[in-house]
Amino acid sequence: MLFVEYPKCSTCKKAKAWLDAHGAAYTDRHIVEHNPTAAELAEWSERSGLPLKRFFNTSGLKYKELGLAARLPALSREQQLALLASDGMLVKRPLLVLDNAVLVGFREAEWERALG
């Protein structure tokens, strides 16, 4: 599985500690140094069953700086994907990419169900 994180993020630290405590094997990826591509994000969005808006870090400074709360609804899916792929700080984290699911953010009960 792929664990996409921003190492300074407290939620990411908590999620990583949870994975380690559960003995999960994963590949770690720094979201700013290796931002997901538009193609990856499109695939992950489809696999997650979540709307693309859920992949935006709506509490982040960059999201607020760009005024995306007001602008996002008018953007096409392709424009939203390009925007997400342009800056890792716009992407909600952590992301956990499994064979059969993609989890956005860290909710322990959800991760417990997904990982069994």
C-alpha positions, -999 to 999 in steps of 0.1 A, spaced: 0 0 0 10 36 -6 10 61 23 10 97 10 18 122 37 32 156 46 57 147 74 51 179 94 13 172 95 1 161 129 -27 140 115 -2 123 91 21 115 121 -8 100 139 -18 79 109 18 67 104 21 57 140 -12 38 137 1 20 106 33 11 124 15 -1 155 -6 -24 133 25 -38 116 13 -25 82 38 -27 53 36 5 32 56 27 9 59 62 22 56 92 -2 62 129 7 32 148 -9 51 180 -16 83 164 -29 64 138 -50 29 154 -55 3 130 -70 -2 135 -107 -35 144 -123 -38 108 -136 -31 93 -102 -57 116 -85 -83 108 -112 -78 71 -106 -78 75 -68 -109 96 -69 -127 69 -89 -115 41 -67 -124 59 -35 -160 66 -46 -156 101 -32 -162 133 -50 -131 151 -61 -137 179 -37 -129 156 -8 -93 154 -21 -88 191 -15 -72 203 17 -100 228 25 -84 238 58 -50 246 42 -35 280 37 -30 275 0 -67 266 -5 -77 298 13 -51 319 -5 -65 309 -38 -101 315 -28 -110 279 -38 -141 277 -17 -158 301 -41 -139 291 -73 -140 253 -70 -177 247 -80 -171 265 -113 -141 245 -123 -143 213 -145 -131 180 -132 -100 183 -154 -93 218 -140 -97 206 -105 -73 176 -111 -47 200 -127 -50 223 -97 -45 194 -72 -16 181 -92 1 215 -93 7 217 -55 9 190 -29 -3 214 -2 -37 216 -19 -42 178 -15 -60 164 16 -37 142 36 -29 116 45 -39 94 16 -38 56 19 -39 39 -14 -48 2 -12 -55 -24 -39 -92 -21 -33 -97 13 -18 -83 48 -13 -87 65 20 -86 103 23 -77 117 57 -73 97 88 -103 83 105 -92 53 126 -124 33 124 -124 37 86 -88 26 83 -95 -4 107 -123 -16 84 -102 -12 53 -72 -30 66 -91 -56 85 
